């Protein structure tokens, strides 16, 4: 499932260094000629597509990027040092446009794609350049040019890495609010999520993933019942599914085991490949149970489902267990990506 991950940043290229008016001074040469050097070039800013980065979340924290100015020229024909350029690494698929004019600056459509965002100013000229047959001792020099400054809009179409599924009111929207900056609607009635919500979960610098909150599924969703049937196809694009189950006591009129089995049945009915996708069990709303009942309830649910895979106990409302869950997800996604990269590629000739 695609969505637009956005960020707005400012880029400020460096100013060019000023030229200098200087004259050669040596012993026995009282009136040496001009020897003022040029100023150095200001630093520029570039964007480079990096396949190892998959979100723009870091640019929501680091909004202003400023290159250094070039150094001033010096005498003895010494030019000022040019400032270093700054390279901003962005995910493949990032579209960069000018915030004010809407002008397209770059479309980073492949790994390694490089684009100039803001050009550094040219260095000023020293008086060495102004020497002529009629002006043997020029005192003119020029100032360095200002670097470009822009406000840029970054847009990225992202595929969700993780899909949340479960019955209505299983706590999917609350979980996505707890682990990301997304703010889907949350209420105490079913079907508060009427369309997919996506959030970027930032685990560490350059370590993040995208999670999709899919509208609640009900029995018969594969045939079109409820709201979830139109979104089941999006789950097929994710790399990991989190099956949220409400830990509400069984004697309060609910049956989490029955509901969870109904979801699994819908998955298998809709698509066998979707059913076989990596899936973890997440037991939510642990905060409603006293500590002494949590493990007992969890064992009862896991046993009733015949679950043999990974399971987690969390409270999306209080945040308990969410940190451990997000780190486990990040490690799983990184391991899967590493295995995929190690997998030998088969070309078209070999397939034939």
Buried (B, 14 or more C-beta within 10 A) or exposed (E): BBBEBEBEBBBBBBBBBBBBBBBBEEEEEEEEEBBBBBBBBBBBBBBBBBEEBBBBBBBBEEEEBBBBBBBBBBBEBBBBBBBEBBBBBBBBBBBBBBBEEEEEBBBBEEEEBEBBBBBBBBBBBBBBBBBEEEEEEBEBBBBBBBBBEBEBBBBBEBBBBBBBBBBBBBBBBBBBBBBBEBEBEBEEEBBBBEEBBBBBBBBEEBBBBBBBBBBBBBBBBBEEEBBBBBBBEBBBBBBBBBBBBBBBBBEEEBEBBEBBBBBBBBBEBBBEEBBEBBBBBBBBBBBBBEEEBBEEBBEBBBEBBEBEEBBBBBBBBEEBBBEEBBEBBBEBBEEBBEEEEEEEEEEEEEEE
